Amino acid sequence: MIVEIILKPFSWLLMFFYETFNSYGLALILFAVVIKLILFPVTLKGKKSMIQTTMLSGKMQQLQKQYGKDRERYNLEVQKLYEREKVNPMGGCLWSLIPLILLIALFYIIREPLTHFMSLSAQEIALLAEQLNWSTEAVAHGWVSQSNMDKLLQQLSNGEITTVFQNGSYNQVYLASLINEGNLPALQAAMGEAGSKLFAMDFTFLGLNLASIPSWKFWVGGLSAFGLFLLPLVSTGVSFLSMKVSMATNKINNQVKNDQMDKTNRMMMYTMPLMSLWIGFTVPAGLSIYWIAQYLVTMVQEVICAKLLKKDYEAARAAAEERERREKEEEKRRKEEARLERQRRIEEEKKNKGKKKPAQKKTNDEPEQEGVNKNDSREGIRAYARGRSYIPNRFGEVTPYTDPNQLFLAQAMEQAAKGKKKGKAQQAQAEEPEQKEQEQSQPVQAVPQAEEPKALEETPAVEEPVQAPEEEAAEETAVPSKEEDAPSGEEETDEDKEV
């Protein structure tokens, strides 16, 4: 439904030219001329957009060299460049798509004349095909082979009328070419109310049937077949000439040289004509007539656009040169400022070389707490010996300071003294059982009974028994008694105190 609404104005225009000049070929030529004239402002705007984009090609090449490896950064910088210069990169491409859309619309109109020119429905087209004995005539003219016709008849019997006469086939063109002034009254009578829509269309132009599809076998069919064979070739040649004129007008405008753009234009200069050549041998010859007329008008428009846009291009080029000059001056100024700054630093370093720099007072970024004085915490060169938040009268009186290092040393010496006492006690406990065993093992010597002293005689001295060497050694190694240990303990206590 939407496609029919879009195609309706074009079908009306083409039908108007056909009824006015009674020539299908001339109607196609006038249709192409009018469409190109209507689209001329659009074409001109697309050319302006292309000029603006071309002027930025030098800047884009610099960005490519600078951010070539970082594609994301490159695309971002290019987008910023377009926004800064107020350029729409898709402007030229979007406007160039409009002729392609019109070409597709014209293709549908040429392929389905019964639908777009005579406004017949699918059922009415099927009835017309039956009245014209289309199945026999199409095979006789070579439009459809017998095997394909059998398939088409099977589809018609299944009710697939749209598939047979629409959806990519040219059967409507063949069917419309069978209508002539001789059989028109009979067909109108047989069609009933739909007969009033019928009329005989003359598809001939310069002796060629534009409803036929050109064939590579130009030697079959006489001069008419050879003429149809030439139409796609002429269309291809005119297309190539149009591309050459377009490139020549770009050189007249002195557009900035861009190797990538030149390669693209050179490729299109050969691919587009070859594409039109291939299409020309697969569609009715009327489309080749339209292409020839369109390319001729395009060449004229290219020359006119080159004249009209020359001043705009010169203004854009002058603005680009001025912008480039300002950028160079700005870059030169930045370099000069950087050079002067480096020179100033070098001279300052030379002046300060060998001079002792005054000690800079360290600034404390930390805010001072209320009631805290850093001098109260200082001990010698240690600024925070008592802590950063030390307050002397925090607990009612000044806290005496004890050097942590001296406290640690005193604790270590005290632990060493305790360890020494503990070792001696353990050694004494270990030697005491051995001494008792040695005393028990010594033999008890019998002491001779002393004679009763005589009166007035002194008590004789008792001689000490001679001890064996083993007993002397045992006594030397014996643990001293508590009375003997007492002085040694006091001496150790005095030594500990001295420490």
Secondary structure, DSSP 4 states (H G I P E B T S, - for coil): -HHHHHHHHHHHHHHHHHHHH--HHHHHHHHHHHHHHHTHHHHHHHHHHHHHHHHTHHHHHHHHHHSSS-HHHHHHHHHHHHHHHT--TTHHHHHHHHHHHHHHHHHHHHH-HHHHTS---HHHHHHHHHHTTHHHHHHHTTSS-HHHHHHHHHHHHTT-HHHHHSTT--HHHHHHHT--TTTHHHHHHHHGGGGGG------EETTEETTSPP-S-TTSSHHHHHHHHHHHHHHHHHHHHHHHHHHHHHHHTTPPP-HHHHHHHHHHHHHHHHHHHHHHTTS-HHHHHHHHHHHHHHHHHHHHHHHHHHHHHHHHHHHHHHHHHHHHHHHHHHHHHHHHHHHHHHHHHHHHTTPPPPPPPPP--SPPPTT--HHHH-BTTBTTTT-TT--TTTTSSPPPP--HHHHHHHHHHHHHHHHHHHHHHHHHHHHHHHHHHHHHHSPPPPPPPPPPPPTTPPPPPPPPPPPPHHHHHHHHHSPP-HHHHHHHHHHHHHHHHH-
